[in-house]
Amino acid sequence: MTRTEFLRKDALESVHKKARIPMPDGWDTNDMPLSLAERKAWAVRKILENMPLYIGEQELIVGSRTIYAAHEKWQENKSDMGLDVMPRYVSDAD
């Protein structure tokens, strides 16, 4: 099996799921007394500093998304990789 075939098989079988975690509490930055751009930067920082890193076998480019959405659905469907996996950084005032 070629490297490409192996990586495709791993991706289709979602082997990287073993590294996924639910969005931790306290990651939201929407209540910080900062500008919108600064709150977004803090949210990205929290992800980059704390997100589990998955490095697959034979990978040359690493870093798959390993955080589930911040809602109860992640328990039912662990393949849910919705777009709401970023900490909330927009406040009500924005």
N, CA, C and O atoms as a GROMACS GRO file, in nm:
protein
  376
    1MET      N    1   0.084  -0.117   0.000
    1MET     CA    2   0.000   0.000   0.000
    1MET      C    3   0.089   0.124   0.000
    1MET      O    4   0.182   0.135   0.080
    2THR      N    5   0.060   0.218  -0.090
    2THR     CA    6   0.140   0.340  -0.097
    2THR      C    7   0.107   0.430   0.022
    2THR      O    8   0.007   0.410   0.091
    3ARG      N    9   0.192   0.527   0.046
    3ARG     CA   10   0.170   0.622   0.155
    3ARG      C   11   0.038   0.696   0.137
    3ARG      O   12  -0.036   0.714   0.233
    4THR      N   13   0.009   0.737   0.015
    4THR     CA   14  -0.115   0.809  -0.013
    4THR      C   15  -0.237   0.722   0.015
    4THR      O   16  -0.334   0.769   0.073
    5GLU      N   17  -0.232   0.597  -0.026
    5GLU     CA   18  -0.342   0.505   0.001
    5GLU      C   19  -0.361   0.484   0.152
    5GLU      O   20  -0.473   0.480   0.202
    6PHE      N   21  -0.249   0.472   0.222
    6PHE     CA   22  -0.255   0.455   0.367
    6PHE      C   23  -0.318   0.576   0.434
    6PHE      O   24  -0.405   0.560   0.520
    7LEU      N   25  -0.276   0.697   0.395
    7LEU     CA   26  -0.331   0.819   0.454
    7LEU      C   27  -0.479   0.835   0.421
    7LEU      O   28  -0.557   0.879   0.505
    8ARG      N   29  -0.517   0.799   0.299
    8ARG     CA   30  -0.659   0.807   0.262
    8ARG      C   31  -0.742   0.711   0.348
    8ARG      O   32  -0.849   0.747   0.395
    9LYS      N   33  -0.692   0.590   0.367
    9LYS     CA   34  -0.762   0.491   0.449
    9LYS      C   35  -0.777   0.543   0.592
    9LYS      O   36  -0.885   0.534   0.650
   10ASP      N   37  -0.670   0.598   0.648
   10ASP     CA   38  -0.675   0.653   0.784
   10ASP      C   39  -0.776   0.767   0.794
   10ASP      O   40  -0.851   0.775   0.891
   11ALA      N   41  -0.778   0.855   0.695
   11ALA     CA   42  -0.871   0.968   0.696
   11ALA      C   43  -1.015   0.920   0.688
   11ALA      O   44  -1.101   0.971   0.760
   12LEU      N   45  -1.042   0.824   0.602
   12LEU     CA   46  -1.179   0.773   0.587
   12LEU      C   47  -1.225   0.697   0.711
   12LEU      O   48  -1.344   0.697   0.743
   13GLU      N   49  -1.133   0.633   0.780
   13GLU     CA   50  -1.168   0.559   0.901
   13GLU      C   51  -1.167   0.649   1.024
   13GLU      O   52  -1.198   0.604   1.134
   14SER      N   53  -1.131   0.776   1.005
   14SER     CA   54  -1.127   0.875   1.113
   14SER      C   55  -1.042   0.828   1.231
   14SER      O   56  -1.085   0.838   1.346
   15VAL      N   57  -0.925   0.779   1.203
   15VAL     CA   58  -0.834   0.733   1.306
   15VAL      C   59  -0.799   0.847   1.402
   15VAL      O   60  -0.772   0.823   1.520
   16HIS      N   61  -0.798   0.970   1.352
   16HIS     CA   62  -0.762   1.086   1.435
   16HIS      C   63  -0.864   1.117   1.543
   16HIS      O   64  -0.836   1.202   1.628
   17LYS      N   65  -0.980   1.052   1.544
   17LYS     CA   66  -1.081   1.078   1.646
   17LYS      C   67  -1.030   1.052   1.787
   17LYS      O   68  -1.081   1.110   1.883
   18LYS      N   69  -0.931   0.967   1.801
   18LYS     CA   70  -0.882   0.933   1.935
   18LYS      C   71  -0.822   1.054   2.007
   18LYS      O   72  -0.809   1.053   2.130
   19ALA      N   73  -0.785   1.158   1.934
   19ALA     CA   74  -0.726   1.276   1.996
   19ALA      C   75  -0.829   1.385   2.025
   19ALA      O   76  -0.794   1.486   2.086
   20ARG      N   77  -0.954   1.366   1.984
   20ARG     CA   78  -1.055   1.472   2.000
   20ARG      C   79  -1.105   1.486   2.142
   20ARG      O   80  -1.119   1.387   2.215
   21ILE      N   81  -1.132   1.609   2.182
   21ILE     CA   82  -1.188   1.641   2.313
   21ILE      C   83  -1.303   1.739   2.294
   21ILE      O   84  -1.309   1.807   2.192
   22PRO      N   85  -1.394   1.747   2.392
   22PRO     CA   86  -1.498   1.851   2.383
   22PRO      C   87  -1.436   1.987   2.412
   22PRO      O   88  -1.331   1.996   2.475
   23MET      N   89  -1.502   2.091   2.366
   23MET     CA   90  -1.455   2.227   2.393
   23MET      C   91  -1.453   2.248   2.545
   23MET      O   92  -1.558   2.237   2.608
   24PRO      N   93  -1.339   2.276   2.604
   24PRO     CA   94  -1.332   2.296   2.749
   24PRO      C   95  -1.408   2.421   2.794
   24PRO      O   96  -1.420   2.518   2.719
   25ASP      N   97  -1.458   2.417   2.916
   25ASP     CA   98  -1.521   2.535   2.975
   25ASP      C   99  -1.414   2.642   2.996
   25ASP      O  100  -1.298   2.611   3.020
   26GLY      N  101  -1.455   2.765   2.988
   26GLY     CA  102  -1.363   2.875   3.015
   26GLY      C  103  -1.277   2.918   2.898
   26GLY      O  104  -1.186   3.000   2.914
   27TRP      N  105  -1.304   2.866   2.780
   27TRP     CA  106  -1.225   2.907   2.664
   27TRP      C  107  -1.281   3.030   2.596
   27TRP      O  108  -1.212   3.093   2.516
   28ASP      N  109  -1.405   3.066   2.626
   28ASP     CA  110  -1.465   3.183   2.562
   28ASP      C  111  -1.394   3.310   2.607
   28ASP      O  112  -1.354   3.322   2.723
   29THR      N  113  -1.379   3.403   2.516
   29THR     CA  114  -1.312   3.529   2.548
   29THR      C  115  -1.405   3.648   2.526
   29THR      O  116  -1.360   3.763   2.529
   30ASN      N  117  -1.535   3.623   2.506
   30ASN     CA  118  -1.629   3.730   2.474
   30ASN      C  119  -1.653   3.826   2.589
   30ASN      O  120  -1.706   3.934   2.568
   31ASP      N  121  -1.617   3.789   2.712
   31ASP     CA  122  -1.637   3.879   2.825
   31ASP      C  123  -1.510   3.954   2.865
   31ASP      O  124  -1.509   4.024   2.966
   32MET      N  125  -1.405   3.940   2.789
   32MET     CA  126  -1.280   4.012   2.818
   32MET      C  127  -1.296   4.159   2.778
   32MET      O  128  -1.356   4.188   2.675
   33PRO      N  129  -1.242   4.251   2.859
   33PRO     CA  130  -1.255   4.395   2.827
   33PRO      C  131  -1.153   4.438   2.721
   33PRO      O  132  -1.070   4.526   2.746
   34LEU      N  133  -1.160   4.378   2.604
   34LEU     CA  134  -1.068   4.406   2.496
   34LEU      C  135  -1.146   4.432   2.368
   34LEU      O  136  -1.267   4.412   2.364
   35SER      N  137  -1.077   4.476   2.264
   35SER     CA  138  -1.143   4.496   2.135
   35SER      C  139  -1.178   4.360   2.074
   35SER      O  140  -1.127   4.257   2.118
   36LEU      N  141  -1.264   4.362   1.975
   36LEU     CA  142  -1.304   4.238   1.908
   36LEU      C  143  -1.183   4.165   1.850
   36LEU      O  144  -1.172   4.043   1.865
   37ALA      N  145  -1.093   4.238   1.786
   37ALA     CA  146  -0.974   4.175   1.728
   37ALA      C  147  -0.886   4.111   1.835
   37ALA      O  148  -0.832   4.002   1.815
   38GLU      N  149  -0.873   4.178   1.949
   38GLU     CA  150  -0.791   4.123   2.057
   38GLU      C  151  -0.856   3.999   2.119
   38GLU      O  152  -0.787   3.903   2.152
   39ARG      N  153  -0.988   4.000   2.135
   39ARG     CA  154  -1.058   3.883   2.189
   39ARG      C  155  -1.045   3.763   2.094
   39ARG      O  156  -1.028   3.650   2.138
   40LYS      N  157  -1.054   3.791   1.964
   40LYS     CA  158  -1.038   3.683   1.866
   40LYS      C  159  -0.896   3.627   1.873
   40LYS      O  160  -0.876   3.506   1.867
   41ALA      N  161  -0.798   3.714   1.886
   41ALA     CA  162  -0.659   3.669   1.897
   41ALA      C  163  -0.639   3.584   2.022
   41ALA      O  164  -0.568   3.483   2.017
   42TRP      N  165  -0.700   3.622   2.134
   42TRP     CA  166  -0.691   3.543   2.258
   42TRP      C  167  -0.756   3.407   2.239
   42TRP      O  168  -0.705   3.306   2.289
   43ALA      N  169  -0.868   3.402   2.166
   43ALA     CA  170  -0.936   3.274   2.140
   43ALA      C  171  -0.846   3.182   2.059
   43ALA      O  172  -0.834   3.063   2.089
   44VAL      N  173  -0.783   3.236   1.956
   44VAL     CA  174  -0.691   3.156   1.874
   44VAL      C  175  -0.573   3.109   1.959
   44VAL      O  176  -0.529   2.995   1.946
   45ARG      N  177  -0.523   3.197   2.044
   45ARG     CA  178  -0.411   3.161   2.132
   45ARG      C  179  -0.449   3.043   2.222
   45ARG      O  180  -0.370   2.950   2.239
   46LYS      N  181  -0.570   3.048   2.280
   46LYS     CA  182  -0.613   2.939   2.367
   46LYS      C  183  -0.616   2.807   2.292
   46LYS      O  184  -0.575   2.703   2.344
   47ILE      N  185  -0.664   2.811   2.168
   47ILE     CA  186  -0.668   2.689   2.087
   47ILE      C  187  -0.527   2.639   2.060
   47ILE      O  188  -0.498   2.521   2.080
   48LEU      N  189  -0.440   2.726   2.014
   48LEU     CA  190  -0.305   2.684   1.976
   48LEU      C  191  -0.222   2.635   2.094
   48LEU      O  192  -0.137   2.547   2.079
   49GLU      N  193  -0.247   2.691   2.212
   49GLU     CA  194  -0.170   2.649   2.329
   49GLU      C  195  -0.225   2.525   2.397
   49GLU      O  196  -0.152   2.454   2.466
   50ASN      N  197  -0.354   2.496   2.378
   50ASN     CA  198  -0.417   2.391   2.458
   50ASN      C  199  -0.480   2.276   2.380
   50ASN      O  200  -0.512   2.173   2.439
   51MET      N  201  -0.499   2.290   2.251
   51MET     CA  202  -0.564   2.186   2.173
   51MET      C  203  -0.472   2.064   2.161
   51MET      O  204  -0.353   2.079   2.133
   52PRO      N  205  -0.525   1.944   2.182
   52PRO     CA  206  -0.442   1.825   2.164
   52PRO      C  207  -0.393   1.817   2.019
   52PRO      O  208  -0.466   1.852   1.926
   53LEU      N  209  -0.272   1.773   2.001
   53LEU     CA  210  -0.215   1.761   1.867
   53LEU      C  211  -0.215   1.616   1.826
   53LEU      O  212  -0.167   1.530   1.900
   54TYR      N  213  -0.267   1.588   1.708
   54TYR     CA  214  -0.265   1.453   1.655
   54TYR      C  215  -0.165   1.447   1.541
   54TYR      O  216  -0.174   1.523   1.445
   55ILE      N  217  -0.071   1.356   1.553
   55ILE     CA  218   0.026   1.333   1.446
   55ILE      C  219   0.009   1.188   1.401
   55ILE      O  220   0.043   1.094   1.473
   56GLY      N  221  -0.045   1.172   1.282
   56GLY     CA  222  -0.071   1.039   1.231
   56GLY      C  223   0.052   0.972   1.174
   56GLY      O  224   0.150   1.038   1.138
   57GLU      N  225   0.046   0.841   1.167
   57GLU     CA  226   0.154   0.764   1.109
   57GLU      C  227   0.173   0.802   0.962
   57GLU      O  228   0.075   0.815   0.888
   58GLN      N  229   0.295   0.820   0.919
   58GLN     CA  230   0.334   0.856   0.783
   58GLN      C  231   0.289   0.997   0.742
   58GLN      O  232   0.290   1.030   0.623
   59GLU      N  233   0.250   1.082   0.838
   59GLU     CA  234   0.207   1.218   0.806
   59GLU      C  235   0.329   1.308   0.784
   59GLU      O  236   0.428   1.299   0.855
   60LEU      N  237   0.319   1.393   0.685
   60LEU     CA  238   0.421   1.496   0.662
   60LEU      C  239   0.368   1.632   0.704
   60LEU      O  240   0.444   1.719   0.748
   61ILE      N  241   0.239   1.651   0.691
   61ILE     CA  242   0.173   1.773   0.735
   61ILE      C  243   0.081   1.733   0.848
   61ILE      O  244  -0.006   1.648   0.830
   62VAL      N  245   0.098   1.794   0.965
   62VAL     CA  246   0.022   1.751   1.082
   62VAL      C  247  -0.068   1.863   1.132
   62VAL      O  248  -0.055   1.980   1.094
   63GLY      N  249  -0.161   1.825   1.219
   63GLY     CA  250  -0.247   1.923   1.283
   63GLY      C  251  -0.390   1.916   1.236
   63GLY      O  252  -0.437   2.008   1.168
   64SER      N  253  -0.460   1.810   1.268
   64SER     CA  254  -0.602   1.798   1.237
   64SER      C  255  -0.682   1.860   1.352
   64SER      O  256  -0.635   1.865   1.465
   65ARG      N  257  -0.803   1.907   1.323
   65ARG     CA  258  -0.886   1.965   1.427
   65ARG      C  259  -0.923   1.858   1.527
   65ARG      O  260  -0.971   1.751   1.489
   66THR      N  261  -0.901   1.884   1.657
   66THR     CA  262  -0.925   1.783   1.759
   66THR      C  263  -1.018   1.831   1.868
   66THR      O  264  -1.019   1.774   1.977
   67ILE      N  265  -1.098   1.934   1.841
   67ILE     CA  266  -1.192   1.983   1.940
   67ILE      C  267  -1.333   1.967   1.885
   67ILE      O  268  -1.363   2.006   1.773
   68TYR      N  269  -1.420   1.908   1.967
   68TYR     CA  270  -1.560   1.895   1.930
   68TYR      C  271  -1.632   2.026   1.953
   68TYR      O  272  -1.583   2.114   2.024
   69ALA      N  273  -1.747   2.039   1.894
   69ALA     CA  274  -1.832   2.156   1.914
   69ALA      C  275  -1.872   2.166   2.061
   69ALA      O  276  -1.878   2.066   2.133
   70ALA      N  277  -1.898   2.288   2.104
   70ALA     CA  278  -1.930   2.314   2.244
   70ALA      C  279  -2.078   2.298   2.271
   70ALA      O  280  -2.143   2.392   2.317
   71HIS      N  281  -2.132   2.183   2.243
   71HIS     CA  282  -2.272   2.156   2.272
   71HIS      C  283  -2.291   2.008   2.298
   71HIS      O  284  -2.199   1.928   2.276
   72GLU      N  285  -2.410   1.971   2.344
   72GLU     CA  286  -2.434   1.834   2.384
   72GLU      C  287  -2.430   1.734   2.269
   72GLU      O  288  -2.414   1.614   2.293
   73LYS      N  289  -2.443   1.780   2.145
   73LYS     CA  290  -2.446   1.688   2.031
   73LYS      C  291  -2.317   1.608   2.018
   73LYS      O  292  -2.319   1.496   1.965
   74TRP      N  293  -2.205   1.660   2.064
   74TRP     CA  294  -2.078   1.589   2.046
   74TRP      C  295  -2.080   1.453   2.114
   74TRP      O  296  -2.009   1.362   2.072
   75GLN      N  297  -2.161   1.438   2.220
   75GLN     CA  298  -2.168   1.310   2.288
   75GLN      C  299  -2.242   1.206   2.203
   75GLN      O  300  -2.209   1.088   2.206
   76GLU      N  301  -2.340   1.252   2.127
   76GLU     CA  302  -2.418   1.161   2.044
   76GLU      C  303  -2.343   1.123   1.917
   76GLU      O  304  -2.346   1.008   1.874
   77ASN      N  305  -2.276   1.219   1.858
   77ASN     CA  306  -2.215   1.198   1.727
   77ASN      C  307  -2.072   1.249   1.730
   77ASN      O  308  -2.049   1.367   1.703
   78LYS      N  309  -1.979   1.164   1.760
   78LYS     CA  310  -1.841   1.209   1.775
   78LYS      C  311  -1.775   1.244   1.642
   78LYS      O  312  -1.658   1.280   1.640
   79SER      N  313  -1.850   1.233   1.532
   79SER     CA  314  -1.795   1.278   1.405
   79SER      C  315  -1.834   1.423   1.378
   79SER      O  316  -1.794   1.480   1.277
   80ASP      N  317  -1.913   1.482   1.468
   80ASP     CA  318  -1.956   1.620   1.449
   80ASP      C  319  -1.836   1.714   1.458
   80ASP      O  320  -1.774   1.727   1.564
   81MET      N  321  -1.806   1.776   1.350
   81MET     CA  322  -1.695   1.872   1.348
   81MET      C  323  -1.747   2.003   1.294
   81MET      O  324  -1.690   2.061   1.201
   82GLY      N  325  -1.856   2.050   1.352
   82GLY     CA  326  -1.919   2.173   1.308
   82GLY      C  327  -1.826   2.293   1.316
   82GLY      O  328  -1.714   2.284   1.366
   83LEU      N  329  -1.874   2.403   1.265
   83LEU     CA  330  -1.792   2.524   1.261
   83LEU      C  331  -1.787   2.597   1.394
   83LEU      O  332  -1.712   2.693   1.408
   84ASP      N  333  -1.866   2.553   1.492
   84ASP     CA  334  -1.868   2.623   1.620
   84ASP      C  335  -1.767   2.566   1.719
   84ASP      O  336  -1.798   2.554   1.838
   85VAL      N  337  -1.651   2.533   1.673
   85VAL     CA  338  -1.547   2.480   1.760
   85VAL      C  339  -1.444   2.585   1.797
   85VAL      O  340  -1.336   2.553   1.848
   86MET      N  341  -1.475   2.708   1.771
   86MET     CA  342  -1.389   2.820   1.808
   86MET      C  343  -1.448   2.881   1.936
   86MET      O  344  -1.570   2.895   1.945
   87PRO      N  345  -1.366   2.917   2.033
   87PRO     CA  346  -1.420   2.984   2.151
   87PRO      C  347  -1.499   3.109   2.110
   87PRO      O  348  -1.462   3.178   2.015
   88ARG      N  349  -1.606   3.138   2.181
   88ARG     CA  350  -1.684   3.258   2.152
   88ARG      C  351  -1.602   3.381   2.187
   88ARG      O  352  -1.551   3.392   2.298
   89TYR      N  353  -1.591   3.472   2.095
   89TYR     CA  354  -1.515   3.595   2.119
   89TYR      C  355  -1.596   3.719   2.090
   89TYR      O  356  -1.549   3.830   2.119
   90VAL      N  357  -1.716   3.706   2.033
   90VAL     CA  358  -1.802   3.821   2.003
   90VAL      C  359  -1.896   3.841   2.121
   90VAL      O  360  -1.968   3.749   2.161
   91SER      N  361  -1.896   3.962   2.177
   91SER     CA  362  -1.982   3.991   2.291
   91SER      C  363  -2.119   4.039   2.242
   91SER      O  364  -2.136   4.068   2.124
   92ASP      N  365  -2.216   4.048   2.334
   92ASP     CA  366  -2.349   4.098   2.300
   92ASP      C  367  -2.342   4.243   2.249
   92ASP      O  368  -2.419   4.283   2.162
   93ALA      N  369  -2.250   4.319   2.304
   93ALA     CA  370  -2.236   4.459   2.264
   93ALA      C  371  -2.186   4.472   2.119
   93ALA      O  372  -2.214   4.571   2.052
   94ASP      N  373  -2.113   4.373   2.073
   94ASP     CA  374  -2.059   4.378   1.936
   94ASP      C  375  -2.171   4.357   1.836
   94ASP      O  376  -2.146   4.358   1.715
   0.00000   0.00000   0.00000
